[in-house]
Amino acid sequence: MPRLETLAARAGGPPAPAGGALAPPLQLATTFEHTPDGRLPHGFLYQRYDNPTQLETEQVLAALEGARRALLFPTGMAAGATALQALPPGSHVLLCDDSYFSFRTLAAEQFPRWGLECSIVDFTDLDAVRAALRPNTALLWAETPSTPRLKVCDIAALAAIAHGAGARLLVDGTFAPPVIQQPLALGADIVLHSATKYLGGHGDVMGGVLCFAEDGGHAAACHRLRLLGGATASPFAAWMVLRGVRTLAARMDWHCRNARRVAEFLAAHPKVAAVHYPGLPSHPQHALAAAQMRGFGGMLSFEVAGGREAALAVAARLRLFTNATSLGSTESLVEHRASIEGPGSPTPGGLLRLSVGLEHADDLVADLEQALAGG
Ligand SMILES: *Cc1c(COP(=O)(O)O)cnc(C)c1O
């Protein structure tokens, strides 16, 4: 079995029969020839059901995650919502407290309509996780590293807790794509990625994927929901994700190195009150991150001494880091998360989140240096 870097670099290969092309083809057909009595000699019926480009991308992502099956969606939220909607009504979901803000909003606004119960727990406290289990707990929803505080939770320990309670563990691994973290190998049942981020990698495509350890009932229910609900990725989006994956390993290596440089610079700066980056020895779960990850990723956050106003001033003075949401693209981004999350946000006012891109690290550090020095 080739290594992950090799699988990623040749995603969509070997050469297609037509002309021996090395780059994967983009198949836009909405419908596929079947027999008069409805059998599928080519395996496909209609683009919304399954289609060749989507399937190609799913097979590559499944191989990278060590999954039995992967399902692609038009966005990360569609992937996550489908995994939740496929649970039996009356199920209880344990959501980690530092999960992506839209999932916490989804739980608050939509779970009651879907017949789901939810508790929000700090997943770095395993006793609190055990105490929150209920007889109807069906899913533990972890995010590691998490946004915006870069908390790292113990995937193997959470999987053991989930399985002991007859539940599944889903890991939102968007911050740590498969070349740096493989949750299924640690016992997780499902991995979620917003492919909009590192898998696509260039800030020009949206996508989401669910990767399943078992090709069982939950995966089948998610596929059925996608087919009937219509949350199929467009072939073009699937193809863009496939294309992004070809450079994933090289990009992640550079993202990780740049983020470490930026984190070390910030940690030593007198105007910085705290830096949240799992690669720093001062991070509370640094040892765990070192054990369960192959790199610490390109995301970090830091708290500016002086709180909200000081943080907003720093964000306004940055030139290379663009004020924009999202992450995982080639260009570096900064975001004052409390402003974006709105009035109910638990995020500290002094916190700025950075998506460290692929520029030269010296330029990134110089930009932060001038922004922190003040106007
Ligand atoms: C962006 C993001 C999502 C949602 O993905 P979309 O593609 O924007 O729908 C989910 N989880 C995490 C951690 C994210 O960063």
The ligand as an SDF file (V2000), in Angstrom:
LIG
                    3D

 15 15  0  0  0  0  0  0  0  0999 V2000
  -15.7780   25.5010    7.8500 C   0  0  0  0  0  0  0  0  0  0  0  0
  -15.9790   24.4310    8.8540 C   0  0  0  0  0  0  0  0  0  0  0  0
  -17.1250   23.6280    8.8230 C   0  0  0  0  0  0  0  0  0  0  0  0
  -18.2590   23.8680    7.8390 C   0  0  0  0  0  0  0  0  0  0  0  0
  -17.8730   23.6390    6.5300 O   0  0  0  0  0  0  0  0  0  0  0  0
  -18.5340   24.4350    5.2530 P   0  0  0  0  0  0  0  0  0  0  0  0
  -17.8070   23.8290    4.1120 O   0  0  0  0  0  0  0  0  0  0  0  0
  -18.2990   25.8780    5.4800 O   0  0  0  0  0  0  0  0  0  0  0  0
  -19.9870   24.1010    5.2710 O   0  0  0  0  0  0  0  0  0  0  0  0
  -17.2210   22.6000    9.7480 C   0  0  0  0  0  0  0  0  0  0  0  0
  -16.2680   22.3890   10.6730 N   0  0  0  0  0  0  0  0  0  0  0  0
  -15.1720   23.1480   10.7520 C   0  0  0  0  0  0  0  0  0  0  0  0
  -14.1650   22.8850   11.8020 C   0  0  0  0  0  0  0  0  0  0  0  0
  -14.9900   24.2030    9.8390 C   0  0  0  0  0  0  0  0  0  0  0  0
  -13.8960   24.9710    9.9300 O   0  0  0  0  0  0  0  0  0  0  0  0
  1  2  1  0
  2  3  1  0
  2 14  2  0
  3  4  1  0
  3 10  2  0
  4  5  1  0
  5  6  1  0
  6  7  2  0
  6  8  1  0
  6  9  1  0
 10 11  1  0
 11 12  2  0
 12 13  1  0
 12 14  1  0
 14 15  1  0
M  END
$$$$
